[in-house]
Amino acid sequence: MTRIAIPEDSLFGLANLPYGVFSAPGAAVPRVGVRVGESVVDLTVLDDVFAAPSLNPFMEQGHTRWVEVREQVIELVSDDVPDAAVYSVDAVALHMPFEVADYVDFYASEHHASNLGRLFRPDSEPLMPNWKHLPVGYHGRAGTVVPSGTDIVRPSGQRKAPSDTTPTFGPSRRLDIEAEVGFVVGTGSSFGTPVSADDFDERVFGVVLVNDWSARDIQAWEYVPLGPFLGKSFATSVSPWVVPLLALEAARVATPPQDPEPLPYLLEKNPWGLDLELTVSWNGQVVSRPPYREMYWSPAQMLAHMTVNGATSRTGDLFASGTVSGPAKDQRGAFIELTWGGKEPIEVNGQPRTFLEDGDEVVIGATAPGPSGSRIGFGEVRGRVLPAR
Amino acid sequence: MTRIAIPEDSLFGLANLPYGVFSAPGAAVPRVGVRVGESVVDLTVLDDVFAAPSLNPFMEQGHTRWVEVREQVIELVSDDVPDAAVYSVDAVALHMPFEVADYVDFYASEHHASNLGRLFRPDSEPLMPNWKHLPVGYHGRAGTVVPSGTDIVRPSGQRKAPSDTTPTFGPSRRLDIEAEVGFVVGTGSSFGTPVSADDFDERVFGVVLVNDWSARDIQAWEYVPLGPFLGKSFATSVSPWVVPLLALEAARVATPPQDPEPLPYLLEKNPWGLDLELTVSWNGQVVSRPPYREMYWSPAQMLAHMTVNGATSRTGDLFASGTVSGPAKDQRGAFIELTWGGKEPIEVNGQPRTFLEDGDEVVIGATAPGPSGSRIGFGEVRGRVLPAR
């Protein structure tokens, strides 16, 4: 038996307990585990539902069961754990933690939407007339949501600079990131039935970090009128640990004031945002610290909007916030904003940089307040750029 | 034993043999069958892979196996078939024929794109500068792709007429259809690896009819800048029979001339379109006959474009053509075009009509040339509008 050591300042203490899917050394079949300190505990010792390569079967069991299991996990890891169920986090391989059903990407940061509006449409008002009335969003490609650590091959596609008369084909020259927060739907809702904003806690299982890789040149040429497509669909990376919503009580904060008041279906009894502090590291250097608390639209408003037309939601649906950007320059969550469309390079390890070069590595991390002044970690979403094929 | 009668002029003769998922009377578990004349033959007599509630396991087996099984099916149904494997098509329940992985909707008709451009953006050029360079498309919601016969609850959402100062919430007042053709990916392609246009036949299993229900008022207010979202995501209906690509050799036709010549990755050795004749019936009256042969972008160009950035494709991916509209008014595949944004009502059963009213039923059907002057049927995709909840 093993007693798991949890350093007092660990970001993965008993107040966190995120779930992930891992392979033990030499084991062929992935299963669900929980992270505690620097250990991963195999949860099949609790329930066979965890003998699966994704969290979906457990998430389908619903909110009551999530609460029960969380209590059981706290009890399990607070006492001696069978040796065979405990692994060092450095010894296991981490996989995609859930099977993505539909993937939706929102655009919920006023700072990001305003910056992108200025950059993509310099001659118009930066915010569209609809932006403060509804959380603007669109569907992305579920099949290319990949786990942290997956290498990202630079995408090729059609690009046309304003000065070109026709488009050319080739590797993206403006490869970018978007630092986002993603919400994982645990229990779905049926065809034709909207989910109320106040039902968020019942429905949403947990939170991951998202890097929504973006080829800005491909996107700029293709996106009118039906929205981003190939500029985004080549890859979206997520962090391997799903932090349960149940661990984020202390991280809840008020959302910024919303003016005009949203329509009634977007109102919450107790509006809340999340006080996540993100970090964006570019080749090891932190270049931005986007504050999630600045996001205009709340997570519950996004879910209510996404289903208000009766759209089905399913276990494994992932909806992401859109780029998290704060008001300050060093709080911007995309390089196109940080470098103002490439015109204002930033210094990374002593070099002036704009968009991503082959070999670059980006790591997005986050922490949030836990109980009694502690902090909770989200781990990281990491990805390295490989040359175009 | 039963010898299946196939009337000489049947749209479901030996040259067609579409696959679907059905429940026999009293049977709980759906399985895969093939349609022959007015019969459905249970294919579990051939292979256990058909004892599944979707075509996905069979499609995953790949092109060589699709060819083999097609030959086996022709042999099977040309001889006496065990009684227990034969059902009248009227006696069975038909289900969603495959599990949708990602759903993409293109915009491949020049007539449709031009008409919509004039209606949505009356002060600009109807076709965007990118339109003739790439097949414009976007991701839709896989979780709300539903089988023919599913009732469609009128969606509610935000709508704002140009004369309104703020949006209001309520049931869509401009509920519409889009008559489309959908392509079902049988074998996927891996992360980072584009699919060449010439590999279409290896990858794509078959063809379905699609009704991409559209709430034009919700769409008009939300779609800038990230594209259609809730105006489309409430429901997309597909026909229950997947017509194998192998049945459509005689239906191949040249595509319309493309000017300018597309970039090399969009070129095919033998460019081909499909000579499907669609019909759109509104409460029993045929109001439009959209000709698929008029589509500007070919099916193989859509697949090549969708994956050129390295996006993974998967078994069960559905990509639809976008509304099929021909040059003539009675060849338009959406009511917003047929009635010119509601300003030119058409007569349906003696009444002037614009958008869909509660209780309306829309049926989209299609046929295509088969061998030796015969015709092949696609069955139909049917849906009725229920009042908003």
Chai-1 contact restraints between the chains, C-beta under 6 A:
chainA,res_idxA,chainB,res_idxB,connection_type,confidence,min_distance_angstrom,max_distance_angstrom,comment,restraint_id
A,A101,B,G143,contact,1.0,0.0,6.0,A-B,restraint_1
A,D102,B,R141,contact,1.0,0.0,6.0,A-B,restraint_2
A,D102,B,A142,contact,1.0,0.0,6.0,A-B,restraint_3
A,D102,B,G143,contact,1.0,0.0,6.0,A-B,restraint_4
A,M128,B,V224,contact,1.0,0.0,6.0,A-B,restraint_5
A,N130,B,W221,contact,1.0,0.0,6.0,A-B,restraint_6
A,H133,B,P167,contact,1.0,0.0,6.0,A-B,restraint_7
A,L134,B,Q158,contact,1.0,0.0,6.0,A-B,restraint_8
A,V136,B,L226,contact,1.0,0.0,6.0,A-B,restraint_9
A,G137,B,F229,contact,1.0,0.0,6.0,A-B,restraint_10
A,Y138,B,L226,contact,1.0,0.0,6.0,A-B,restraint_11
A,Y138,B,G227,contact,1.0,0.0,6.0,A-B,restraint_12
A,Y138,B,F229,contact,1.0,0.0,6.0,A-B,restraint_13
A,H139,B,H139,contact,1.0,0.0,6.0,A-B,restraint_14
A,H139,B,G140,contact,1.0,0.0,6.0,A-B,restraint_15
A,H139,B,R141,contact,1.0,0.0,6.0,A-B,restraint_16
A,G140,B,H139,contact,1.0,0.0,6.0,A-B,restraint_17
A,R141,B,D102,contact,1.0,0.0,6.0,A-B,restraint_18
A,R141,B,H139,contact,1.0,0.0,6.0,A-B,restraint_19
A,R141,B,A311,contact,1.0,0.0,6.0,A-B,restraint_20
A,A142,B,D102,contact,1.0,0.0,6.0,A-B,restraint_21
A,G143,B,A101,contact,1.0,0.0,6.0,A-B,restraint_22
A,G143,B,D102,contact,1.0,0.0,6.0,A-B,restraint_23
A,G143,B,T312,contact,1.0,0.0,6.0,A-B,restraint_24
A,G143,B,R314,contact,1.0,0.0,6.0,A-B,restraint_25
A,T144,B,A311,contact,1.0,0.0,6.0,A-B,restraint_26
A,T144,B,T312,contact,1.0,0.0,6.0,A-B,restraint_27
A,V153,B,G192,contact,1.0,0.0,6.0,A-B,restraint_28
A,V153,B,G310,contact,1.0,0.0,6.0,A-B,restraint_29
A,P155,B,N309,contact,1.0,0.0,6.0,A-B,restraint_30
A,P155,B,G310,contact,1.0,0.0,6.0,A-B,restraint_31
A,G157,B,V308,contact,1.0,0.0,6.0,A-B,restraint_32
A,G157,B,N309,contact,1.0,0.0,6.0,A-B,restraint_33
A,Q158,B,L134,contact,1.0,0.0,6.0,A-B,restraint_34
A,P167,B,H133,contact,1.0,0.0,6.0,A-B,restraint_35
A,F169,B,L263,contact,1.0,0.0,6.0,A-B,restraint_36
A,G192,B,V153,contact,1.0,0.0,6.0,A-B,restraint_37
A,W221,B,N130,contact,1.0,0.0,6.0,A-B,restraint_38
A,V224,B,M128,contact,1.0,0.0,6.0,A-B,restraint_39
A,L226,B,V136,contact,1.0,0.0,6.0,A-B,restraint_40
A,L226,B,Y138,contact,1.0,0.0,6.0,A-B,restraint_41
A,L226,B,G227,contact,1.0,0.0,6.0,A-B,restraint_42
A,G227,B,Y138,contact,1.0,0.0,6.0,A-B,restraint_43
A,G227,B,L226,contact,1.0,0.0,6.0,A-B,restraint_44
A,G227,B,G227,contact,1.0,0.0,6.0,A-B,restraint_45
A,F229,B,G137,contact,1.0,0.0,6.0,A-B,restraint_46
A,F229,B,Y138,contact,1.0,0.0,6.0,A-B,restraint_47
A,L230,B,N309,contact,1.0,0.0,6.0,A-B,restraint_48
A,S233,B,A311,contact,1.0,0.0,6.0,A-B,restraint_49
A,F234,B,N309,contact,1.0,0.0,6.0,A-B,restraint_50
A,F234,B,G310,contact,1.0,0.0,6.0,A-B,restraint_51
A,F234,B,A311,contact,1.0,0.0,6.0,A-B,restraint_52
A,L263,B,F169,contact,1.0,0.0,6.0,A-B,restraint_53
A,V308,B,G157,contact,1.0,0.0,6.0,A-B,restraint_54
A,N309,B,P155,contact,1.0,0.0,6.0,A-B,restraint_55
A,N309,B,G157,contact,1.0,0.0,6.0,A-B,restraint_56
A,N309,B,L230,contact,1.0,0.0,6.0,A-B,restraint_57
A,N309,B,F234,contact,1.0,0.0,6.0,A-B,restraint_58
A,G310,B,V153,contact,1.0,0.0,6.0,A-B,restraint_59
A,G310,B,P155,contact,1.0,0.0,6.0,A-B,restraint_60
A,G310,B,F234,contact,1.0,0.0,6.0,A-B,restraint_61
A,A311,B,R141,contact,1.0,0.0,6.0,A-B,restraint_62
A,A311,B,T144,contact,1.0,0.0,6.0,A-B,restraint_63
A,A311,B,S233,contact,1.0,0.0,6.0,A-B,restraint_64
A,A311,B,F234,contact,1.0,0.0,6.0,A-B,restraint_65
A,T312,B,G143,contact,1.0,0.0,6.0,A-B,restraint_66
A,T312,B,T144,contact,1.0,0.0,6.0,A-B,restraint_67
A,R314,B,G143,contact,1.0,0.0,6.0,A-B,restraint_68
